[in-house]
């Protein structure tokens, strides 16, 4: 079993839709949770960062972390064609050697 | 622009050869991470350095090695290359906050390696 599970998609939605992206994980030591966006042939860019459980909102993006269920989500409101990219969840634990583990990434297509 | 610089952007070489990938972290960042991204494996953590010292190791092959220099730039050396080593290699750096590393990584544009 992978430490972080993420449905690779692809996920195709019409412009203006609400998008929900999710990841599950198995390591209860994870404390930091992130979402990265990666456009084709580019490096991943940090989109959202959350420490421990709770919600965080930034413009059209909302990140949720439920540590009790080991489940994190990213919601995109009023999706735009420019949101078409691969979204990677990532998480890390600052315990004895620090590393960030990524999900496989979900490919999102927003149709105009 | 993340501030992380990677060279070369593209590299084509033959099996059995050796290549070196270079990374300059963002100004002020002490940590450098190397990741491999291939179509079927996603982003795989290879190794992390902090201020010149190795801090964490992932699934890095013995044919691969890395180091971080006093000026904080890092190099990833890949030797005895095989077809399966063809991938995008990303370098990332991170800011160190008071509570320690938090996983907020800033990635370069990557080095695309093709082994023929």
Interface residues (C-beta under 8 A of the other chain):
Chain A: X32 X34 X36 X41 X42 X43 X44 X45 X46 X49 X51 X88 X90 X91 X92 X94 X97 X98 X99 X100 X101 X102 X103 X104 X105
Chain B: X2 X4 X33 X35 X42 X43 X45 X48 X55 X56 X57 X58 X90 X92 X99 X100 X101 X102 X103 X104 X105 X106 X107 X108 X109 X110 X112
